[in-house]
Each structure stands twice: as structure tokens, then as C-alpha cells.
Amino acid sequence: MNIGKDCRGFFMAVRNHIPPNTPVESCLYYNQVYEELSKR
């Protein structure tokens, strides 16, 4: 996240997709971490 803080338009991605077999809990955790770390 530190790398992208100074770059306009930066966003996190998991290789442009989240595989269909990813557990829902993992997706929710990923989103939670993103929300916490994305504050500029």
C-alpha cells in the first residue's frame, strides 16, 4: 500500500480477478484489509 499512496489512480488487484473458488470469508477479509490500508 505504501508504494501506491503517492500514485494517483493506484488500486489493488489480485491479478485482475478473484478466482471463483475463493472462499467468501477470504474475500471479505481482503476487502477489510483494503478498507483499513487504503486511507490516504
PDBQT receptor file of N, H, CA, C and O in Angstrom, charges set to zero:
ATOM      1  N   MET A   1       0.824  -1.188   0.000  1.00  0.00    +0.000 N 
ATOM      2  CA  MET A   1       0.000   0.000   0.000  1.00  0.00    +0.000 C 
ATOM      3  C   MET A   1       0.873   1.258   0.000  1.00  0.00    +0.000 C 
ATOM      4  O   MET A   1       0.502   2.264  -0.605  1.00  0.00    +0.000 OA
ATOM      5  N   ASN A   2       2.009   1.213   0.661  1.00  0.00    +0.000 N 
ATOM      6  H   ASN A   2       2.310   0.396   1.152  1.00  0.00    +0.000 HD
ATOM      7  CA  ASN A   2       2.866   2.399   0.705  1.00  0.00    +0.000 C 
ATOM      8  C   ASN A   2       3.353   2.805  -0.676  1.00  0.00    +0.000 C 
ATOM      9  O   ASN A   2       3.526   3.993  -0.949  1.00  0.00    +0.000 OA
ATOM     10  N   ILE A   3       3.578   1.829  -1.551  1.00  0.00    +0.000 N 
ATOM     11  H   ILE A   3       3.438   0.864  -1.330  1.00  0.00    +0.000 HD
ATOM     12  CA  ILE A   3       4.049   2.136  -2.897  1.00  0.00    +0.000 C 
ATOM     13  C   ILE A   3       3.022   2.978  -3.651  1.00  0.00    +0.000 C 
ATOM     14  O   ILE A   3       3.395   3.904  -4.372  1.00  0.00    +0.000 OA
ATOM     15  N   GLY A   4       1.762   2.676  -3.496  1.00  0.00    +0.000 N 
ATOM     16  H   GLY A   4       1.459   1.924  -2.910  1.00  0.00    +0.000 HD
ATOM     17  CA  GLY A   4       0.724   3.336  -4.274  1.00  0.00    +0.000 C 
ATOM     18  C   GLY A   4       0.175   4.616  -3.683  1.00  0.00    +0.000 C 
ATOM     19  O   GLY A   4      -0.571   5.324  -4.359  1.00  0.00    +0.000 OA
ATOM     20  N   LYS A   5       0.517   4.941  -2.441  1.00  0.00    +0.000 N 
ATOM     21  H   LYS A   5       1.123   4.366  -1.892  1.00  0.00    +0.000 HD
ATOM     22  CA  LYS A   5      -0.078   6.123  -1.807  1.00  0.00    +0.000 C 
ATOM     23  C   LYS A   5       0.209   7.411  -2.561  1.00  0.00    +0.000 C 
ATOM     24  O   LYS A   5      -0.616   8.324  -2.554  1.00  0.00    +0.000 OA
ATOM     25  N   ASP A   6       1.361   7.502  -3.211  1.00  0.00    +0.000 N 
ATOM     26  H   ASP A   6       2.032   6.760  -3.217  1.00  0.00    +0.000 HD
ATOM     27  CA  ASP A   6       1.713   8.716  -3.933  1.00  0.00    +0.000 C 
ATOM     28  C   ASP A   6       1.373   8.647  -5.417  1.00  0.00    +0.000 C 
ATOM     29  O   ASP A   6       1.704   9.564  -6.169  1.00  0.00    +0.000 OA
ATOM     30  N   CYS A   7       0.721   7.581  -5.841  1.00  0.00    +0.000 N 
ATOM     31  H   CYS A   7       0.452   6.837  -5.230  1.00  0.00    +0.000 HD
ATOM     32  CA  CYS A   7       0.396   7.396  -7.263  1.00  0.00    +0.000 C 
ATOM     33  C   CYS A   7      -1.103   7.539  -7.472  1.00  0.00    +0.000 C 
ATOM     34  O   CYS A   7      -1.890   6.717  -7.004  1.00  0.00    +0.000 OA
ATOM     35  N   ARG A   8      -1.489   8.602  -8.187  1.00  0.00    +0.000 N 
ATOM     36  H   ARG A   8      -0.849   9.270  -8.567  1.00  0.00    +0.000 HD
ATOM     37  CA  ARG A   8      -2.906   8.782  -8.472  1.00  0.00    +0.000 C 
ATOM     38  C   ARG A   8      -3.404   7.636  -9.322  1.00  0.00    +0.000 C 
ATOM     39  O   ARG A   8      -2.712   7.203 -10.244  1.00  0.00    +0.000 OA
ATOM     40  N   GLY A   9      -4.574   7.143  -9.033  1.00  0.00    +0.000 N 
ATOM     41  H   GLY A   9      -5.136   7.494  -8.284  1.00  0.00    +0.000 HD
ATOM     42  CA  GLY A   9      -5.166   6.071  -9.803  1.00  0.00    +0.000 C 
ATOM     43  C   GLY A   9      -4.740   4.680  -9.377  1.00  0.00    +0.000 C 
ATOM     44  O   GLY A   9      -5.186   3.693  -9.961  1.00  0.00    +0.000 OA
ATOM     45  N   PHE A  10      -3.886   4.583  -8.371  1.00  0.00    +0.000 N 
ATOM     46  H   PHE A  10      -3.523   5.385  -7.896  1.00  0.00    +0.000 HD
ATOM     47  CA  PHE A  10      -3.432   3.270  -7.898  1.00  0.00    +0.000 C 
ATOM     48  C   PHE A  10      -4.586   2.515  -7.264  1.00  0.00    +0.000 C 
ATOM     49  O   PHE A  10      -5.373   3.097  -6.518  1.00  0.00    +0.000 OA
ATOM     50  N   PHE A  11      -4.693   1.241  -7.547  1.00  0.00    +0.000 N 
ATOM     51  H   PHE A  11      -4.053   0.767  -8.153  1.00  0.00    +0.000 HD
ATOM     52  CA  PHE A  11      -5.666   0.402  -6.866  1.00  0.00    +0.000 C 
ATOM     53  C   PHE A  11      -5.097  -1.002  -6.734  1.00  0.00    +0.000 C 
ATOM     54  O   PHE A  11      -4.274  -1.436  -7.540  1.00  0.00    +0.000 OA
ATOM     55  N   MET A  12      -5.543  -1.689  -5.721  1.00  0.00    +0.000 N 
ATOM     56  H   MET A  12      -6.212  -1.337  -5.066  1.00  0.00    +0.000 HD
ATOM     57  CA  MET A  12      -5.084  -3.055  -5.503  1.00  0.00    +0.000 C 
ATOM     58  C   MET A  12      -5.910  -4.007  -6.345  1.00  0.00    +0.000 C 
ATOM     59  O   MET A  12      -7.107  -3.802  -6.548  1.00  0.00    +0.000 OA
ATOM     60  N   ALA A  13      -5.266  -5.034  -6.824  1.00  0.00    +0.000 N 
ATOM     61  H   ALA A  13      -4.294  -5.200  -6.659  1.00  0.00    +0.000 HD
ATOM     62  CA  ALA A  13      -5.970  -6.066  -7.582  1.00  0.00    +0.000 C 
ATOM     63  C   ALA A  13      -5.272  -7.401  -7.354  1.00  0.00    +0.000 C 
ATOM     64  O   ALA A  13      -4.063  -7.457  -7.128  1.00  0.00    +0.000 OA
ATOM     65  N   VAL A  14      -6.037  -8.447  -7.416  1.00  0.00    +0.000 N 
ATOM     66  H   VAL A  14      -7.019  -8.401  -7.599  1.00  0.00    +0.000 HD
ATOM     67  CA  VAL A  14      -5.495  -9.793  -7.324  1.00  0.00    +0.000 C 
ATOM     68  C   VAL A  14      -5.436 -10.325  -8.748  1.00  0.00    +0.000 C 
ATOM     69  O   VAL A  14      -6.338 -11.029  -9.201  1.00  0.00    +0.000 OA
ATOM     70  N   ARG A  15      -4.372  -9.982  -9.436  1.00  0.00    +0.000 N 
ATOM     71  H   ARG A  15      -3.639  -9.410  -9.068  1.00  0.00    +0.000 HD
ATOM     72  CA  ARG A  15      -4.200 -10.398 -10.829  1.00  0.00    +0.000 C 
ATOM     73  C   ARG A  15      -5.452 -10.151 -11.659  1.00  0.00    +0.000 C 
ATOM     74  O   ARG A  15      -5.827 -10.967 -12.502  1.00  0.00    +0.000 OA
ATOM     75  N   ASN A  16      -6.068  -9.057 -11.416  1.00  0.00    +0.000 N 
ATOM     76  H   ASN A  16      -5.764  -8.394 -10.732  1.00  0.00    +0.000 HD
ATOM     77  CA  ASN A  16      -7.241  -8.596 -12.163  1.00  0.00    +0.000 C 
ATOM     78  C   ASN A  16      -8.506  -9.410 -11.912  1.00  0.00    +0.000 C 
ATOM     79  O   ASN A  16      -9.530  -9.158 -12.548  1.00  0.00    +0.000 OA
ATOM     80  N   HIS A  17      -8.460 -10.367 -11.011  1.00  0.00    +0.000 N 
ATOM     81  H   HIS A  17      -7.629 -10.571 -10.495  1.00  0.00    +0.000 HD
ATOM     82  CA  HIS A  17      -9.674 -11.113 -10.704  1.00  0.00    +0.000 C 
ATOM     83  C   HIS A  17      -9.500 -11.875  -9.394  1.00  0.00    +0.000 C 
ATOM     84  O   HIS A  17      -8.382 -12.067  -8.915  1.00  0.00    +0.000 OA
ATOM     85  N   ILE A  18     -10.587 -12.289  -8.844  1.00  0.00    +0.000 N 
ATOM     86  H   ILE A  18     -11.495 -12.132  -9.233  1.00  0.00    +0.000 HD
ATOM     87  CA  ILE A  18     -10.583 -13.192  -7.694  1.00  0.00    +0.000 C 
ATOM     88  C   ILE A  18     -11.129 -14.515  -8.217  1.00  0.00    +0.000 C 
ATOM     89  O   ILE A  18     -12.251 -14.560  -8.722  1.00  0.00    +0.000 OA
ATOM     90  N   PRO A  19     -10.359 -15.589  -8.104  1.00  0.00    +0.000 N 
ATOM     91  CA  PRO A  19     -10.806 -16.873  -8.650  1.00  0.00    +0.000 C 
ATOM     92  C   PRO A  19     -12.149 -17.302  -8.053  1.00  0.00    +0.000 C 
ATOM     93  O   PRO A  19     -12.444 -16.999  -6.897  1.00  0.00    +0.000 OA
ATOM     94  N   PRO A  20     -12.948 -18.000  -8.838  1.00  0.00    +0.000 N 
ATOM     95  CA  PRO A  20     -14.282 -18.398  -8.380  1.00  0.00    +0.000 C 
ATOM     96  C   PRO A  20     -14.281 -19.364  -7.195  1.00  0.00    +0.000 C 
ATOM     97  O   PRO A  20     -15.295 -19.503  -6.512  1.00  0.00    +0.000 OA
ATOM     98  N   ASN A  21     -13.171 -20.022  -6.950  1.00  0.00    +0.000 N 
ATOM     99  H   ASN A  21     -12.347 -19.910  -7.505  1.00  0.00    +0.000 HD
ATOM    100  CA  ASN A  21     -13.120 -20.968  -5.830  1.00  0.00    +0.000 C 
ATOM    101  C   ASN A  21     -12.580 -20.334  -4.544  1.00  0.00    +0.000 C 
ATOM    102  O   ASN A  21     -12.266 -21.043  -3.589  1.00  0.00    +0.000 OA
ATOM    103  N   THR A  22     -12.474 -19.005  -4.519  1.00  0.00    +0.000 N 
ATOM    104  H   THR A  22     -12.730 -18.430  -5.296  1.00  0.00    +0.000 HD
ATOM    105  CA  THR A  22     -12.007 -18.307  -3.321  1.00  0.00    +0.000 C 
ATOM    106  C   THR A  22     -13.122 -18.290  -2.281  1.00  0.00    +0.000 C 
ATOM    107  O   THR A  22     -14.246 -17.896  -2.592  1.00  0.00    +0.000 OA
ATOM    108  N   PRO A  23     -12.832 -18.711  -1.051  1.00  0.00    +0.000 N 
ATOM    109  CA  PRO A  23     -13.865 -18.696  -0.009  1.00  0.00    +0.000 C 
ATOM    110  C   PRO A  23     -14.371 -17.268   0.250  1.00  0.00    +0.000 C 
ATOM    111  O   PRO A  23     -13.596 -16.312   0.213  1.00  0.00    +0.000 OA
ATOM    112  N   VAL A  24     -15.649 -17.142   0.505  1.00  0.00    +0.000 N 
ATOM    113  H   VAL A  24     -16.277 -17.919   0.535  1.00  0.00    +0.000 HD
ATOM    114  CA  VAL A  24     -16.251 -15.829   0.768  1.00  0.00    +0.000 C 
ATOM    115  C   VAL A  24     -15.543 -15.139   1.927  1.00  0.00    +0.000 C 
ATOM    116  O   VAL A  24     -15.324 -13.928   1.889  1.00  0.00    +0.000 OA
ATOM    117  N   GLU A  25     -15.185 -15.896   2.952  1.00  0.00    +0.000 N 
ATOM    118  H   GLU A  25     -15.362 -16.880   2.983  1.00  0.00    +0.000 HD
ATOM    119  CA  GLU A  25     -14.502 -15.311   4.115  1.00  0.00    +0.000 C 
ATOM    120  C   GLU A  25     -13.184 -14.650   3.701  1.00  0.00    +0.000 C 
ATOM    121  O   GLU A  25     -12.819 -13.605   4.239  1.00  0.00    +0.000 OA
ATOM    122  N   SER A  26     -12.477 -15.249   2.758  1.00  0.00    +0.000 N 
ATOM    123  H   SER A  26     -12.773 -16.098   2.321  1.00  0.00    +0.000 HD
ATOM    124  CA  SER A  26     -11.212 -14.674   2.284  1.00  0.00    +0.000 C 
ATOM    125  C   SER A  26     -11.452 -13.367   1.535  1.00  0.00    +0.000 C 
ATOM    126  O   SER A  26     -10.695 -12.408   1.682  1.00  0.00    +0.000 OA
ATOM    127  N   CYS A  27     -12.507 -13.339   0.734  1.00  0.00    +0.000 N 
ATOM    128  H   CYS A  27     -13.123 -14.118   0.614  1.00  0.00    +0.000 HD
ATOM    129  CA  CYS A  27     -12.851 -12.113   0.004  1.00  0.00    +0.000 C 
ATOM    130  C   CYS A  27     -13.219 -10.994   0.975  1.00  0.00    +0.000 C 
ATOM    131  O   CYS A  27     -12.806  -9.848   0.793  1.00  0.00    +0.000 OA
ATOM    132  N   LEU A  28     -13.984 -11.320   1.988  1.00  0.00    +0.000 N 
ATOM    133  H   LEU A  28     -14.319 -12.251   2.136  1.00  0.00    +0.000 HD
ATOM    134  CA  LEU A  28     -14.381 -10.313   2.971  1.00  0.00    +0.000 C 
ATOM    135  C   LEU A  28     -13.174  -9.805   3.750  1.00  0.00    +0.000 C 
ATOM    136  O   LEU A  28     -13.081  -8.614   4.049  1.00  0.00    +0.000 OA
ATOM    137  N   TYR A  29     -12.249 -10.707   4.080  1.00  0.00    +0.000 N 
ATOM    138  H   TYR A  29     -12.324 -11.674   3.837  1.00  0.00    +0.000 HD
ATOM    139  CA  TYR A  29     -11.032 -10.303   4.789  1.00  0.00    +0.000 C 
ATOM    140  C   TYR A  29     -10.182  -9.395   3.907  1.00  0.00    +0.000 C 
ATOM    141  O   TYR A  29      -9.676  -8.374   4.373  1.00  0.00    +0.000 OA
ATOM    142  N   TYR A  30     -10.022  -9.754   2.652  1.00  0.00    +0.000 N 
ATOM    143  H   TYR A  30     -10.433 -10.584   2.273  1.00  0.00    +0.000 HD
ATOM    144  CA  TYR A  30      -9.268  -8.942   1.699  1.00  0.00    +0.000 C 
ATOM    145  C   TYR A  30      -9.864  -7.537   1.624  1.00  0.00    +0.000 C 
ATOM    146  O   TYR A  30      -9.132  -6.548   1.640  1.00  0.00    +0.000 OA
ATOM    147  N   ASN A  31     -11.179  -7.453   1.544  1.00  0.00    +0.000 N 
ATOM    148  H   ASN A  31     -11.774  -8.257   1.531  1.00  0.00    +0.000 HD
ATOM    149  CA  ASN A  31     -11.838  -6.152   1.476  1.00  0.00    +0.000 C 
ATOM    150  C   ASN A  31     -11.638  -5.357   2.762  1.00  0.00    +0.000 C 
ATOM    151  O   ASN A  31     -11.429  -4.145   2.718  1.00  0.00    +0.000 OA
ATOM    152  N   GLN A  32     -11.700  -6.034   3.904  1.00  0.00    +0.000 N 
ATOM    153  H   GLN A  32     -11.870  -7.019   3.940  1.00  0.00    +0.000 HD
ATOM    154  CA  GLN A  32     -11.495  -5.365   5.189  1.00  0.00    +0.000 C 
ATOM    155  C   GLN A  32     -10.085  -4.763   5.269  1.00  0.00    +0.000 C 
ATOM    156  O   GLN A  32      -9.916  -3.615   5.679  1.00  0.00    +0.000 OA
ATOM    157  N   VAL A  33      -9.096  -5.533   4.881  1.00  0.00    +0.000 N 
ATOM    158  H   VAL A  33      -9.233  -6.466   4.547  1.00  0.00    +0.000 HD
ATOM    159  CA  VAL A  33      -7.716  -5.047   4.899  1.00  0.00    +0.000 C 
ATOM    160  C   VAL A  33      -7.557  -3.890   3.932  1.00  0.00    +0.000 C 
ATOM    161  O   VAL A  33      -6.903  -2.897   4.250  1.00  0.00    +0.000 OA
ATOM    162  N   TYR A  34      -8.150  -4.011   2.756  1.00  0.00    +0.000 N 
ATOM    163  H   TYR A  34      -8.682  -4.818   2.498  1.00  0.00    +0.000 HD
ATOM    164  CA  TYR A  34      -8.096  -2.911   1.787  1.00  0.00    +0.000 C 
ATOM    165  C   TYR A  34      -8.692  -1.632   2.373  1.00  0.00    +0.000 C 
ATOM    166  O   TYR A  34      -8.103  -0.558   2.254  1.00  0.00    +0.000 OA
ATOM    167  N   GLU A  35      -9.853  -1.749   3.003  1.00  0.00    +0.000 N 
ATOM    168  H   GLU A  35     -10.332  -2.621   3.100  1.00  0.00    +0.000 HD
ATOM    169  CA  GLU A  35     -10.506  -0.578   3.595  1.00  0.00    +0.000 C 
ATOM    170  C   GLU A  35      -9.612   0.065   4.649  1.00  0.00    +0.000 C 
ATOM    171  O   GLU A  35      -9.536   1.291   4.726  1.00  0.00    +0.000 OA
ATOM    172  N   GLU A  36      -8.938  -0.741   5.457  1.00  0.00    +0.000 N 
ATOM    173  H   GLU A  36      -9.000  -1.737   5.394  1.00  0.00    +0.000 HD
ATOM    174  CA  GLU A  36      -8.082  -0.208   6.519  1.00  0.00    +0.000 C 
ATOM    175  C   GLU A  36      -6.823   0.460   5.972  1.00  0.00    +0.000 C 
ATOM    176  O   GLU A  36      -6.378   1.476   6.508  1.00  0.00    +0.000 OA
ATOM    177  N   LEU A  37      -6.250  -0.097   4.919  1.00  0.00    +0.000 N 
ATOM    178  H   LEU A  37      -6.611  -0.922   4.483  1.00  0.00    +0.000 HD
ATOM    179  CA  LEU A  37      -4.979   0.395   4.407  1.00  0.00    +0.000 C 
ATOM    180  C   LEU A  37      -5.106   1.410   3.273  1.00  0.00    +0.000 C 
ATOM    181  O   LEU A  37      -4.104   1.999   2.865  1.00  0.00    +0.000 OA
ATOM    182  N   SER A  38      -6.294   1.624   2.768  1.00  0.00    +0.000 N 
ATOM    183  H   SER A  38      -7.108   1.146   3.099  1.00  0.00    +0.000 HD
ATOM    184  CA  SER A  38      -6.443   2.479   1.593  1.00  0.00    +0.000 C 
ATOM    185  C   SER A  38      -6.604   3.960   1.934  1.00  0.00    +0.000 C 
ATOM    186  O   SER A  38      -6.670   4.795   1.032  1.00  0.00    +0.000 OA
ATOM    187  N   LYS A  39      -6.667   4.286   3.193  1.00  0.00    +0.000 N 
ATOM    188  H   LYS A  39      -6.614   3.607   3.926  1.00  0.00    +0.000 HD
ATOM    189  CA  LYS A  39      -6.819   5.693   3.574  1.00  0.00    +0.000 C 
ATOM    190  C   LYS A  39      -5.544   6.448   3.229  1.00  0.00    +0.000 C 
ATOM    191  O   LYS A  39      -4.445   6.011   3.571  1.00  0.00    +0.000 OA
ATOM    192  N   ARG A  40      -5.693   7.573   2.557  1.00  0.00    +0.000 N 
ATOM    193  H   ARG A  40      -6.586   7.927   2.280  1.00  0.00    +0.000 HD
ATOM    194  CA  ARG A  40      -4.533   8.386   2.163  1.00  0.00    +0.000 C 
ATOM    195  C   ARG A  40      -4.373   9.522   3.127  1.00  0.00    +0.000 C 
ATOM    196  O   ARG A  40      -3.456  10.331   2.981  1.00  0.00    +0.000 OA
TER     197      ARG A  40
